[in-house]
Amino acid sequence: MVYHYTRIDTALDYILRDYTLRFSSLTDIDDPYENKKLFFTLASERFHEDFPEYFVTTSQINDLIKNHVKIACFCQDSRCRVLRGSKGYNRLRMWSQYGEKHAGVCLVFRKDRLIESITSKYEHVIHGSISYTNSLKTVQRLVTITGKLIRNGFGKTIESKLGYARKILFIKDADYGDETEYRICVMSPDETSQHEFISIENSLHSIVLGADFKYGYIPLFERLGYKKRLPIYRLFYRNGVAALKQHFYF
């Protein structure tokens, strides 16, 4: 399973209205490493020969990552030592930051079905877990352009472009580590489009309501659960220990 936290109004007015999930460009991401233009270092034994093409290559990489790639971010069950046993729907910081301060919802997806629906629509898709690092050397190595890369021609094929982009797109600062992010990226055919929309009709597994979810909205989600045969859960805490209560039972 993978999990996506969001606000009540976003869930009702956009995602669950027509059962689509929005994929956005990196400029919409709140991580400054990702939403800002990347500046690359040229490392080449033939520096003067490669230098003119260096600017062309850096422009191509930024254009690919900022304009063509659209992403969606999810949380997943933890396998790390600190968060061992922690389910993706039970992340306090995720609820605070993305789940409307525990008053929003967490959408639970079947990962295999979600990826299947995406790959049926897009030819070029990359997905996987984010790696976290606090090493500046690691990041600097990713934004270093070699003479070999320039002479071989960056991105002669879409696959080679995405192969290079993957190194940049799937690493984040260790401060984000407790998100245990799973990321899905699609290659948008239209660079002028800020977003792509993916059907979640067959991949949405269930919905978890936050611990401070407003009771007035519960009947809306119960009707939605009945109509779609979709389990609706409410997260609550007893002495700090999380538990799920099924709010609607078929």
C-alpha positions as CSV (number, residue, x, y, z in Angstrom):
1,M,0.0,0.0,0.0
2,V,0.9,3.6,-0.5
3,Y,-0.7,6.6,1.2
4,H,-1.5,10.2,0.2
5,Y,-2.4,12.8,2.8
6,T,-4.6,15.7,1.9
7,R,-7.2,18.3,3.1
8,I,-10.9,17.6,3.2
9,D,-11.8,20.1,0.6
10,T,-9.1,18.9,-1.8
11,A,-10.3,15.3,-1.4
12,L,-14.0,16.1,-1.9
13,D,-13.8,18.9,-4.5
14,Y,-11.0,17.4,-6.7
15,I,-9.7,13.9,-6.0
16,L,-12.9,12.1,-5.1
17,R,-15.2,14.2,-7.4
18,D,-14.0,12.4,-10.5
19,Y,-11.5,9.9,-9.0
20,T,-8.4,11.4,-10.4
21,L,-5.1,12.3,-8.7
22,R,-3.1,15.3,-9.9
23,F,0.6,14.9,-10.8
24,S,2.5,18.2,-10.6
25,S,5.8,19.7,-11.7
26,L,8.7,20.0,-9.3
27,T,8.1,23.8,-9.1
28,D,5.0,22.9,-6.9
29,I,7.1,20.9,-4.4
30,D,8.0,22.6,-1.1
31,D,11.6,21.3,-1.0
32,P,14.0,24.1,-2.2
33,Y,16.4,21.5,-3.6
34,E,13.7,20.4,-6.0
35,N,11.8,23.5,-6.8
36,K,14.7,25.7,-7.7
37,K,16.9,25.7,-10.8
38,L,19.8,23.3,-10.6
39,F,23.3,24.6,-11.1
40,F,25.8,22.0,-12.4
41,T,29.5,21.6,-12.1
42,L,31.6,20.5,-15.2
43,A,34.2,17.9,-14.5
44,S,36.1,17.1,-17.6
45,E,39.7,16.4,-18.6
46,R,38.9,18.2,-21.9
47,F,37.4,21.2,-20.1
48,H,37.8,23.8,-22.9
49,E,36.5,21.4,-25.6
50,D,33.4,20.5,-23.6
51,F,32.7,23.9,-22.0
52,P,30.4,25.2,-24.9
53,E,28.2,22.2,-24.7
54,Y,28.0,22.4,-20.9
55,F,25.5,25.2,-21.1
56,V,23.4,23.3,-23.6
57,T,23.4,20.2,-21.5
58,T,22.5,22.0,-18.2
59,S,19.6,23.7,-20.0
60,Q,18.4,20.3,-21.3
61,I,18.5,18.7,-17.9
62,N,16.6,21.6,-16.2
63,D,14.0,21.6,-18.9
64,L,13.4,17.9,-18.6
65,I,13.1,17.9,-14.8
66,K,11.2,21.2,-14.4
67,N,8.9,21.1,-17.4
68,H,8.4,17.6,-18.7
69,V,8.4,15.4,-15.5
70,K,5.3,15.4,-13.4
71,I,5.3,13.7,-10.0
72,A,3.0,12.5,-7.2
73,C,4.3,11.8,-3.7
74,F,3.1,9.1,-1.4
75,C,4.0,7.7,2.0
76,Q,4.6,4.0,2.6
77,D,4.8,1.6,5.6
78,S,8.2,2.0,7.4
79,R,11.0,-0.5,7.3
80,C,13.5,1.6,9.1
81,R,14.7,0.9,12.6
82,V,13.3,4.1,14.2
83,L,9.9,3.8,12.6
84,R,9.7,0.1,12.5
85,G,6.1,-1.1,12.5
86,S,4.8,2.3,11.7
87,K,2.0,2.3,9.2
88,G,1.9,4.8,6.4
89,Y,-1.5,6.2,7.6
90,N,0.0,6.9,11.1
91,R,2.6,9.6,10.6
92,L,2.1,12.5,13.0
93,R,4.1,15.0,11.0
94,M,2.4,14.0,7.7
95,W,-1.0,14.6,9.4
96,S,0.2,17.9,10.7
97,Q,1.8,19.2,7.5
98,Y,-0.4,17.7,4.7
99,G,-3.5,16.3,6.5
100,E,-5.0,19.6,7.6
101,K,-3.5,19.2,11.2
102,H,-5.2,15.8,11.7
103,A,-8.6,17.1,10.4
104,G,-7.9,15.9,6.8
105,V,-7.8,12.5,5.2
106,C,-5.3,9.9,4.1
107,L,-6.1,8.0,0.9
108,V,-4.9,4.5,0.8
109,F,-3.9,3.0,-2.6
110,R,-3.0,-0.4,-3.9
111,K,0.4,0.4,-5.3
112,D,0.5,-2.3,-8.0
113,R,-2.9,-1.2,-9.4
114,L,-2.0,2.4,-9.2
115,I,1.2,1.9,-11.2
116,E,-0.6,-0.4,-13.6
117,S,-3.2,2.4,-14.4
118,I,-0.4,4.9,-14.9
119,T,1.7,2.8,-17.2
120,S,-1.3,2.1,-19.3
121,K,-1.6,5.8,-20.0
122,Y,2.0,6.9,-20.1
123,E,4.8,5.3,-22.0
124,H,7.6,6.6,-19.8
125,V,7.1,6.1,-16.0
126,I,9.7,5.9,-13.2
127,H,8.8,5.1,-9.6
128,G,10.5,4.0,-6.4
129,S,11.4,4.8,-2.8
130,I,13.2,8.1,-2.0
131,S,16.8,7.8,-0.7
132,Y,17.7,10.2,2.1
133,T,21.1,11.8,2.7
134,N,22.7,14.5,4.8
135,S,25.9,14.3,2.7
136,L,26.6,17.4,0.6
137,K,29.1,15.3,-1.3
138,T,26.4,13.0,-2.5
139,V,24.2,15.9,-3.7
140,Q,27.2,17.6,-5.4
141,R,28.1,14.4,-7.2
142,L,24.5,14.3,-8.7
143,V,24.8,17.8,-10.1
144,T,28.2,17.2,-11.7
145,I,28.3,16.9,-15.5
146,T,31.2,14.9,-16.9
147,G,32.8,15.4,-20.3
148,K,31.7,11.8,-21.1
149,L,28.1,12.7,-20.6
150,I,28.4,15.7,-22.9
151,R,30.3,13.9,-25.6
152,N,28.0,10.9,-25.6
153,G,25.1,13.3,-25.9
154,F,22.7,13.8,-23.0
155,G,19.4,12.2,-23.6
156,K,19.7,10.8,-27.1
157,T,16.7,8.7,-26.1
158,I,13.9,9.3,-23.6
159,E,15.1,6.3,-21.6
160,S,18.6,7.8,-21.2
161,K,17.1,11.1,-20.1
162,L,14.9,9.6,-17.5
163,G,17.8,7.4,-16.3
164,Y,19.8,10.5,-15.6
165,A,16.8,12.3,-14.1
166,R,16.2,9.4,-11.7
167,K,19.4,10.1,-9.9
168,I,18.2,13.6,-9.1
169,L,14.5,13.0,-8.6
170,F,14.9,10.2,-6.0
171,I,17.1,11.7,-3.4
172,K,16.1,14.1,-0.6
173,D,17.6,15.6,2.5
174,A,17.6,13.3,5.5
175,D,15.4,15.8,7.4
176,Y,12.5,14.4,5.3
177,G,13.4,10.8,6.2
178,D,10.3,10.1,8.4
179,E,8.1,10.6,5.3
180,T,9.3,7.3,3.8
181,E,8.3,8.7,0.5
182,Y,7.4,6.6,-2.5
183,R,7.4,8.7,-5.7
184,I,5.9,8.2,-9.1
185,C,7.0,10.3,-12.1
186,V,5.6,10.5,-15.5
187,M,7.0,12.1,-18.7
188,S,4.4,14.6,-19.8
189,P,4.0,14.9,-23.5
190,D,3.0,18.6,-23.1
191,E,5.6,20.8,-21.5
192,T,3.2,23.7,-21.3
193,S,0.9,21.7,-19.0
194,Q,1.6,22.2,-15.3
195,H,-0.3,19.1,-14.3
196,E,-1.3,15.6,-15.4
197,F,-4.3,13.7,-14.0
198,I,-4.4,10.0,-13.3
199,S,-7.4,7.8,-12.7
200,I,-7.6,6.2,-9.3
201,E,-10.9,4.4,-9.9
202,N,-9.3,0.9,-9.6
203,S,-6.5,1.6,-7.2
204,L,-8.1,3.4,-4.3
205,H,-8.3,0.9,-1.5
206,S,-9.7,2.8,1.5
207,I,-9.9,6.2,3.2
208,V,-8.6,7.1,6.7
209,L,-10.1,10.1,8.4
210,G,-7.9,12.1,10.8
211,A,-8.2,12.1,14.5
212,D,-9.6,15.6,14.5
213,F,-11.8,15.0,11.5
214,K,-15.0,17.2,11.6
215,Y,-18.0,15.1,12.4
216,G,-20.2,17.1,10.0
217,Y,-18.3,15.6,7.0
218,I,-18.7,12.0,8.2
219,P,-22.1,11.3,6.5
220,L,-20.6,12.5,3.1
221,F,-17.8,9.9,3.4
222,E,-20.1,7.2,4.6
223,R,-22.3,7.7,1.5
224,L,-19.2,7.7,-0.6
225,G,-18.1,4.5,1.0
226,Y,-21.5,2.8,0.4
227,K,-21.6,3.9,-3.2
228,K,-18.1,2.8,-4.1
229,R,-17.9,-0.2,-1.6
230,L,-14.9,1.6,-0.1
231,P,-13.9,1.1,3.6
232,I,-13.9,4.3,5.6
233,Y,-11.8,4.3,8.8
234,R,-11.4,6.9,11.6
235,L,-8.0,7.2,13.2
236,F,-8.0,7.7,17.0
237,Y,-5.4,7.7,19.8
238,R,-5.7,6.1,23.2
239,N,-2.8,7.2,25.5
240,G,-0.8,8.1,22.4
241,V,-1.3,4.7,20.7
242,A,-3.0,4.8,17.3
243,A,-5.9,2.6,16.3
244,L,-8.4,2.5,13.5
245,K,-12.1,2.3,13.8
246,Q,-14.1,1.4,10.7
247,H,-16.7,4.1,10.3
248,F,-18.7,2.3,7.7
249,Y,-19.1,-1.4,7.4
250,F,-20.6,-3.2,4.4
